[in-house]
Amino acid sequence: MAGLVLGVTALPRPGARAAVKPAPRLLTLVAAPRGDKLGDLPALGYQLFAGDVDPAPGTLRVVAPGVPIVLTRGQPVAIKVVNRLQDSTSVHWHGIQLESYFDGVVGWGGLAPQVTPAIAPGDSFVAHFTPPRSGTFIYHTHLNDLEQISTGLYGALIVVDHHESFDPDSDKVFVLSRGGIDDEKAPVLINGVVQAAPLSLRAGKRYRLRFVGITAAATVTVSLKSGDSVATWRPLAKDGADLPASYTAPKPATVALDPGETYDFEYVPAAPGQFVLEASIRKGKLLATVPFQVAP
């Protein structure tokens, strides 16, 4: 999410007619303060609602990361982003192919005179899109990125095929982030915490582990270990794209995620035991963990 950027304008084919689309699924995503602070900055987060809603003041229960937004490939959605912050914001649907006006890149997306606006405090913006492929993606702010991402405006965006459902019992999502903007002291977080509650798994069962890297700048190294031994998993997808068979051989369960990357792995615990998922920066100086308890 850094470096040289090239804009490409794609125009409709002359004489092309817009396809008739089914009615979209309606969702509301509210950005608001969480009520505490990360250093000198207010902690931020999201709350997701089904339908087109306008939550009453004082009723919000925002979290960071925001809950996974699970969409269906080929089903249109209309997501109303409501800004309850003191500053302007936006939401970028990272990795999804969609019309650029709705992609959340303020002052860049769209075509003049219709260019993507910032969402002012108290205002809202409706993003319309139809996910063209399944996979693991990200939604996050795209305005004042360092502060707003580092204080909580991010979450996993999961797209499944029409014949699939998202099963939290076998589909595990791990969002890797930072708890503040201090590059030396801000902790690494897995799903918003430094040390998560133990995760219960069963030996012989297949799990899909989805990793989302959304630190503002740093690379996070993730490893699944039992003592000093590294477990084995099988790569499935990168940045929402299925990997070719030549890249899916089982390998040691370690991966480095740069900002904006996602990876999917298949993990089948071979036997009961205790494991730990570690996420670290700078060779373990900053470390977050999730214990895995594998039962028979």
C-alpha positions as CSV (number, residue, x, y, z in Angstrom):
1,M,0.0,0.0,0.0
2,A,2.9,2.3,-0.7
3,G,5.1,3.4,-3.6
4,L,4.3,4.4,-7.1
5,V,0.7,4.4,-8.1
6,L,-0.7,4.5,-11.6
7,G,-4.3,5.4,-12.4
8,V,-6.0,3.6,-15.3
9,T,-9.4,4.8,-16.7
10,A,-11.7,2.1,-18.2
11,L,-14.6,3.5,-20.2
12,P,-17.7,1.5,-21.3
13,R,-17.7,0.0,-24.8
14,P,-19.5,2.4,-27.2
15,G,-23.2,1.4,-27.4
16,A,-23.0,-0.9,-24.4
17,R,-26.1,-1.2,-22.3
18,A,-26.0,-1.5,-18.5
19,A,-27.0,-5.0,-17.3
20,V,-30.1,-5.3,-15.2
21,K,-29.0,-6.3,-11.7
22,P,-31.0,-7.8,-8.9
23,A,-31.8,-5.8,-5.8
24,P,-28.7,-5.4,-3.6
25,R,-28.2,-6.7,-0.1
26,L,-28.3,-3.7,2.3
27,L,-25.8,-3.3,5.1
28,T,-24.8,-0.4,7.3
29,L,-21.3,0.1,8.6
30,V,-20.8,2.7,11.4
31,A,-17.4,4.2,12.2
32,A,-17.3,5.6,15.8
33,P,-15.0,6.1,18.8
34,R,-14.7,3.1,21.2
35,G,-14.6,5.3,24.3
36,D,-10.9,4.7,25.3
37,K,-7.6,5.9,24.0
38,L,-4.5,4.5,22.4
39,G,-1.8,6.9,23.6
40,D,-3.1,10.4,22.9
41,L,-5.5,9.3,20.2
42,P,-9.1,8.1,20.6
43,A,-9.6,4.4,19.9
44,L,-11.9,3.8,16.9
45,G,-13.9,1.0,15.5
46,Y,-16.8,-0.3,13.4
47,Q,-20.2,-1.7,14.0
48,L,-22.1,-3.6,11.3
49,F,-25.9,-3.7,10.9
50,A,-28.1,-5.6,8.5
51,G,-30.3,-3.3,6.4
52,D,-30.3,0.4,6.0
53,V,-30.4,1.7,9.6
54,D,-29.6,4.9,11.6
55,P,-28.5,3.8,15.1
56,A,-29.6,6.0,17.9
57,P,-26.9,7.9,19.8
58,G,-25.6,5.9,22.8
59,T,-26.6,2.5,21.4
60,L,-23.4,1.8,19.4
61,R,-21.0,-1.1,20.4
62,V,-18.2,-0.6,18.0
63,V,-15.2,-3.0,18.0
64,A,-11.8,-3.2,16.4
65,P,-11.2,-5.0,14.2
66,G,-14.7,-4.7,12.8
67,V,-16.6,-8.0,12.5
68,P,-15.9,-9.9,9.3
69,I,-18.2,-8.8,6.5
70,V,-19.2,-11.9,4.7
71,L,-20.5,-11.4,1.2
72,T,-21.5,-13.8,-1.6
73,R,-19.8,-13.8,-5.0
74,G,-22.1,-12.3,-7.7
75,Q,-24.6,-10.9,-5.2
76,P,-24.8,-7.0,-5.3
77,V,-24.5,-5.2,-2.1
78,A,-25.1,-1.6,-1.0
79,I,-23.1,-0.8,2.1
80,K,-23.9,2.6,3.8
81,V,-20.9,3.9,5.7
82,V,-22.0,6.2,8.5
83,N,-19.4,8.5,10.1
84,R,-19.8,9.1,13.8
85,L,-16.2,10.3,14.3
86,Q,-15.0,13.8,14.9
87,D,-12.9,13.7,11.7
88,S,-13.7,12.8,8.1
89,T,-13.1,9.2,7.0
90,S,-13.7,6.7,4.1
91,V,-13.8,3.0,3.6
92,H,-11.7,1.2,1.0
93,W,-12.7,-2.3,-0.1
94,H,-9.2,-3.6,-0.4
95,G,-8.6,-6.2,-3.2
96,I,-12.2,-6.2,-4.6
97,Q,-12.8,-5.2,-8.2
98,L,-15.4,-2.5,-8.2
99,E,-16.3,0.8,-9.8
100,S,-13.6,3.2,-8.5
101,Y,-16.0,5.9,-7.4
102,F,-17.2,3.5,-4.6
103,D,-13.7,2.2,-3.7
104,G,-13.1,4.7,-0.9
105,V,-10.0,6.5,-2.3
106,V,-10.9,10.1,-1.6
107,G,-10.2,12.6,-4.4
108,W,-8.9,9.8,-6.7
109,G,-11.7,7.4,-7.5
110,G,-14.3,8.0,-10.1
111,L,-14.3,10.4,-13.0
112,A,-14.7,14.2,-12.9
113,P,-17.0,15.7,-11.9
114,Q,-18.0,12.6,-9.8
115,V,-14.9,12.0,-7.7
116,T,-14.9,9.9,-4.5
117,P,-15.7,12.2,-1.5
118,A,-14.5,12.1,2.0
119,I,-17.3,11.2,4.5
120,A,-17.7,14.2,6.8
121,P,-18.6,13.8,10.5
122,G,-22.3,13.0,10.7
123,D,-22.5,12.2,7.0
124,S,-22.7,8.9,5.1
125,F,-21.8,7.3,1.8
126,V,-23.3,4.3,0.1
127,A,-20.8,1.9,-1.7
128,H,-22.4,-0.2,-4.4
129,F,-20.5,-3.3,-5.8
130,T,-20.9,-6.9,-6.7
131,P,-18.0,-9.1,-5.6
132,P,-16.7,-10.9,-8.7
133,R,-14.7,-13.6,-7.0
134,S,-14.5,-15.4,-3.6
135,G,-11.6,-15.0,-1.2
136,T,-10.1,-13.1,1.7
137,F,-10.0,-9.3,1.4
138,I,-10.0,-6.3,3.7
139,Y,-12.1,-3.2,4.5
140,H,-10.3,-0.3,6.1
141,T,-10.2,3.5,6.2
142,H,-8.4,5.3,3.4
143,L,-8.1,8.7,5.0
144,N,-5.4,9.8,7.4
145,D,-4.4,6.1,7.2
146,L,-1.6,6.0,9.9
147,E,-3.8,7.3,12.7
148,Q,-7.2,5.8,11.6
149,I,-5.9,2.3,10.8
150,S,-3.6,2.2,13.8
151,T,-6.5,3.1,16.1
152,G,-9.0,0.6,14.8
153,L,-10.7,1.3,11.5
154,Y,-10.2,-2.1,9.7
155,G,-11.7,-5.5,9.4
156,A,-11.8,-8.7,7.3
157,L,-13.9,-8.9,4.2
158,I,-14.8,-12.5,3.2
159,V,-16.4,-13.4,-0.1
160,V,-17.8,-17.0,-0.5
161,D,-19.3,-18.8,-3.5
162,H,-23.0,-19.0,-3.8
163,H,-23.0,-22.7,-2.8
164,E,-20.9,-22.1,0.3
165,S,-21.5,-20.7,3.7
166,F,-19.0,-19.2,6.1
167,D,-18.6,-21.6,9.0
168,P,-16.8,-20.0,12.0
169,D,-16.3,-23.5,13.5
170,S,-13.8,-24.4,10.7
171,D,-13.1,-21.0,9.1
172,K,-10.8,-19.0,11.4
173,V,-9.9,-15.3,10.7
174,F,-6.9,-13.6,12.1
175,V,-6.5,-9.9,11.6
176,L,-3.0,-8.6,12.3
177,S,-2.6,-5.0,13.3
178,R,-1.0,-2.5,15.6
179,G,-2.5,-0.8,18.7
180,G,-1.4,2.7,18.1
181,I,1.0,4.8,16.0
182,D,4.2,4.5,18.1
183,D,6.5,2.4,15.9
184,E,8.6,1.3,18.8
185,K,5.9,0.8,21.5
186,A,2.6,0.1,19.8
187,P,1.8,-3.6,20.4
188,V,1.1,-6.1,17.7
189,L,-2.5,-7.3,17.9
190,I,-4.3,-10.5,16.7
191,N,-8.0,-9.8,16.3
192,G,-7.6,-6.7,18.4
193,V,-5.7,-8.1,21.4
194,V,-2.2,-9.0,22.4
195,Q,-3.1,-12.4,24.0
196,A,-6.3,-14.0,22.8
197,A,-8.3,-16.7,24.6
198,P,-7.4,-20.3,23.7
199,L,-8.8,-21.5,20.4
200,S,-10.3,-25.1,20.6
201,L,-9.6,-27.3,17.6
202,R,-10.0,-31.1,16.9
203,A,-7.4,-33.4,15.6
204,G,-8.0,-34.6,12.0
205,K,-10.4,-31.8,11.2
206,R,-9.7,-29.4,8.3
207,Y,-9.5,-25.7,9.1
208,R,-9.1,-22.7,6.8
209,L,-6.9,-20.1,8.5
210,R,-7.4,-16.7,6.9
211,F,-4.7,-14.1,7.7
212,V,-5.2,-10.3,7.1
213,G,-2.2,-8.0,7.4
214,I,-3.4,-4.4,8.1
215,T,-0.5,-2.8,10.0
216,A,0.0,0.8,8.8
217,A,3.7,0.1,7.9
218,A,5.4,-2.9,9.5
219,T,5.8,-6.4,8.3
220,V,4.3,-9.0,10.6
221,T,5.7,-12.6,10.8
222,V,3.2,-15.3,11.8
223,S,4.2,-18.8,13.0
224,L,2.2,-21.7,14.4
225,K,4.3,-23.7,16.8
226,S,4.4,-26.5,19.3
227,G,7.3,-25.8,21.7
228,D,10.2,-25.1,19.4
229,S,8.7,-27.1,16.5
230,V,6.9,-25.3,13.7
231,A,3.6,-27.0,12.5
232,T,2.8,-27.7,8.9
233,W,0.0,-26.2,6.8
234,R,-0.9,-26.0,3.1
235,P,-1.1,-22.7,1.2
236,L,-4.5,-22.1,-0.4
237,A,-4.8,-18.5,-1.5
238,K,-3.0,-15.2,-1.7
239,D,-4.7,-11.8,-1.7
240,G,-8.1,-13.4,-2.5
241,A,-6.8,-15.5,-5.4
242,D,-6.5,-19.3,-5.3
243,L,-3.0,-20.5,-5.7
244,P,-2.0,-22.9,-8.6
245,A,-1.4,-26.5,-7.6
246,S,2.4,-26.1,-7.8
247,Y,2.2,-23.6,-4.9
248,T,0.0,-25.6,-2.6
249,A,2.4,-28.3,-1.2
250,P,2.5,-28.5,2.6
251,K,5.1,-26.3,4.2
252,P,6.3,-25.0,7.6
253,A,3.6,-22.9,9.1
254,T,5.4,-19.5,8.9
255,V,4.5,-16.5,6.8
256,A,5.4,-12.8,6.6
257,L,2.6,-10.4,5.8
258,D,3.2,-6.9,4.5
259,P,0.5,-4.2,5.0
260,G,-2.5,-5.0,2.8
261,E,-1.7,-8.7,2.2
262,T,-4.0,-11.7,2.9
263,Y,-3.1,-15.4,3.0
264,D,-5.3,-18.5,3.3
265,F,-3.9,-21.8,4.6
266,E,-5.4,-25.2,5.3
267,Y,-4.4,-26.6,8.7
268,V,-5.3,-30.2,9.8
269,P,-4.0,-30.9,13.4
270,A,-2.5,-34.4,13.2
271,A,-2.8,-35.2,16.9
272,P,-4.0,-33.6,20.2
273,G,-1.7,-31.1,21.8
274,Q,-1.0,-27.5,22.6
275,F,0.1,-25.0,19.9
276,V,0.5,-21.3,19.8
277,L,0.0,-18.9,16.9
278,E,2.6,-16.1,17.2
279,A,2.6,-12.7,15.4
280,S,5.7,-10.7,15.8
281,I,7.6,-7.6,14.5
282,R,11.4,-7.2,14.6
283,K,12.3,-10.8,15.5
284,G,9.8,-11.1,18.4
285,K,10.4,-7.7,20.0
286,L,6.7,-7.0,19.7
287,L,4.7,-10.2,20.1
288,A,1.0,-11.3,20.1
289,T,-0.3,-14.9,20.6
290,V,-3.3,-17.1,20.2
291,P,-3.1,-20.5,22.0
292,F,-4.4,-23.5,20.1
293,Q,-5.8,-26.4,22.2
294,V,-6.2,-29.5,20.0
295,A,-8.5,-32.2,21.3
296,P,-9.0,-35.8,20.1
